[in-house]
Amino acid sequence: MIDAAEIIRTGTNVLFVTLDSLRYDVAASALVRGMTPRLAKALPGGNWERRHTPGTFTLPAHMAFFSGFLPKLPRPVQPPRLWECRPPAFKQVSAETFQFDAGNILDGLSHEGYRTACVGGVTYFSRQTPLGSVLPSLFDEDHWRPEFSSPEADSTRHQVDQALAVADHHAGRRPLFLFVNVSATHVPHGHYVGSSNDTTASQAAALSYADAHLGRLLDGLAQRGRWLVIMCSDHGDAYGDDGYQGRGVAHPVVFNVPFAIWTHT
């Protein structure tokens, strides 16, 4: 069990990665097929957990994550939450849960002396529109450039370079909450298989591309102290499943997401 309250009290750095739009079945299949060797080495037990997302597209899923509602296990009884906004007095909260007296985890961690930094990917983190400014404005600092977005075939390399630069800049100053929204697995990703169509196969190829750079990120951060790592998807995408396309719909391929959490040194 992860004791998040102790982790935050001791000033452990936190890396939170969302693999945007990645379906659980695609992630699990890619792992079995040897397409993601770096993730296979890093994930606890070498496997993803299947969990249910609290939101069916990027904005509500991330608002829920940052409010304390991470993806849940597909079963009636849940483990203690990792973090939670201070609840009403009548509610009992596990001693291992980090309670923050703020409206979101970013403000809560700032009160604990953390620096919060966002390396955006999809346009909800781009500040190109008013709505695209909501999520990045929650952080002390945010970074986004066009080459971080999904149409760029080498987006994860650029994002990891930025994330490592942020970690370098803040090393030894304050504990860091580093958030990275990986865009490669978000449409369009057909270019990873030489196609104009987005499919489960092209999403798996996008994840396979991102795998090496995620391994590079984990290796680089390990040289900068101890980290709590949370890695998951925000939602899945339908590619014609039962006639459905895209996200924002109540279909199992949208609700089922990969999830993992571990400490990394």
N, C-alpha and C positions, 0 to 999 in steps of 0.2 A: 504494500500500500504506500502511495506517495503522501508524505506528510507536508502538504503545501504550506501550512502555517509555519512549521519549523524552517522550511526552505526560504521563505520570505524573511523570517526573523533573522536568519544568518546571512542575508544579503546575497544569496545565490542568484546568478544571472539566469534569465529565462529566454528561451528561443521558442517562439510560436510560429509554426509554418502551416499555412493552409494551401493545399494543392487544389486550385480552383476547379470546380466542376467534376472532379475525379470520382467516378463510380467505384463502389466497393468491388464489384465483380471484375472490373478491369484491373484494379490494383492487385487483387488477390491472384488473378490469372497471370499477370505479368511477373509476379513474384515466383510463382510455381514454374513458369517457363524460363526463368533465369534472366529476365530482361532488366531486373533492377538489383544487381549484385550489391551495390553499396547500401541500399536500404535493407536488403536481406541481412546484411551483416550488422546493421545498427538497430533494427527493430527488436524489441524484447521477444525472445523465443523465435526470432526470425519470421514473425508473422504479423499481419495487420489484425486488429480487432474489427469486427463488423458492428457499427453503431448506427443510431438513427439521428439525423440532423434535426435541429429545432427550426430550420428555415429551408425553403425550397429554392431560394436563389440568393445571390451574394449578399445583398443588403440586409435582409432580416436575419440570415444566418450569422453574419458577423456582429450585428447589433446584439444578438443573443449571446454569442461567445463572449463579447466584451462586457456583458452584463452579468456573467457568471454561469451561463447555461451552455456547457459544452455538449457535444453529441452523447447520447445515452445508449447504454447497452439494450439490446432488444429482449428484455426480460422484465418481469414485474418488480423485482428487488434490485435496487441500484446501489453501487458503492457510494461513499461520501463524496460530495462535490469537491472539486479541486479548489475553487474559489467562489465566494458568494457575497453579494451586497448585504450589509447588516440587516437581518430580518426583524420582524416584529418580536416583541419581548416574549411572546408565548411559544415561539418556535425554537426547538432544540437543534443545534448545529454541531456536527462532529468536531472534536478538538483538532483533527488533522486538516480541516477546511480553513483556508485563509479567508477571514472576514474583512471586508474593506468598508469603511464608513464613507462611501461616496457612491455616485450613480453609475460608475463603471470601473472596471479593473485598472484602466490607465490612470485615472485620478487617484484610485486607491493606492496603487503602487508609488505614485509620485509622493503621496503623503508618507510613504515608508523610505523615501530617499532614492527611489529608482529614477533613472532616465528612461523614457519610453520613446522608441523609434520605430517608424514604419517604413518598409521598403515595399511600395505598392506594385501591383501588377495590372489587374483589370481596371477598367475606367472608373469604377466606383472609388478608386484610390488616386485618381489622376488630377483632381482639382480642375478639370476642364469644364465642369458644369457645377451649378450650385449643389446638386445631389452628389456629385463626385467629390465634394469637399467635406461631406458630413463625417465619414469614417476617418480620413487623415487628420481632421481637426481635433480628434480625440487625443492625439499624441503630442509629446513635446517637440518632436521633429518628424517630418515625413519627406520621403524621396520618391519621385516618379519621373521617368523620362519615357518618350515613345518607344525606345528600345527595350523597355521592361514589359511591353504589352504582347499579347498573344500573336499578332501578325508577324512579329519579329522571330525568326527561326532560332535565334541564339539568345532568347530573352533571359533564360535562367542563368546563363553565364554572366550577363550584365547585372542581374539582380544580386547574385552571390558576390560579385566584385564589390558592389555597393554595400552589402550587408557586412562584409569583412572590413571595409573601410570605416563603417560606423563603429564596429566593435573595436578596431584599433584606436580610433579617436577617443573613445570613452574608457579604454582599458585602465584599470587602477584608479579611476576617479570616483565613479558611483556604480552601484549595480545596474545592470542594463536589462530592460525588457525589449527584446528585439523581435519584431513581427515581420514576416515575409509572406506576401501573397504571391505564390508561384502561378504565373499566367499561362505557362506552356500547355497545360492540360485543359485550358478553356478554349472554346472554339474561337477562331479557326485553327485546327491542328491537322487537317488533311495533308498539308505540305510535308509533314514528317514521313508520309508514305507516297509522296509524289502525286497526290490527288487533290481535286477541288472539293471533295466531299468529306465531311466529318463523320467518323464511325468509331465504334469501340476499338477497332484495330488501329486507327490513327491516334486515338487517345492513349492507347498502350504504347505506341511508338513515341509519343510526346513525353510520357512518363519515363520511358527508357532513356531518352535524351537528357531529361532533367536529373536523372539518377546520379550521374557522375558529378554534376555540379553540387547537388545536395550533399554528396559524400565529401566534396571539397569544403563545403561550408562547415560540416560537422568536424572535419579534421582541423580546420583553421580555428574554430572556436575552442576546441579542446586545448589548444595552446594558450588560451586566454582565461583559464580557470574552470570552475565547475558550473555546469548548466543543467537546468531542468528543461527538457525538450518535449514539446507537445507538437504532434504532427497529425493533421487530419485533412479531410476535404470539407468544404462547406455544404455541398450538395452534389448530386449526380446530374447527368444529362440523359435524356431519352433520345435514341436514334431510331425511331420507328417502332419502338417496343409497344405492342398492343395499339399501334396507330399514333402513339404520342411522340412529339418532338420537343426537344429543349428542356427547360426547367420551369419552376414555378407551378408545377402540377403535382397532384397527389398520386404518384406512382412509385412502387418499390425501388426502381432503379434510381429515382431522385432522392428518396429518403435514406437509402442504405449507403453509408460512407465509410471509408477506412479511417482508423484512429489508432494512435500509439502515443504512449507517454513513458519517459524514462529519464534517469539522470545520466549525464554525459561528462566525462573528464578526459 
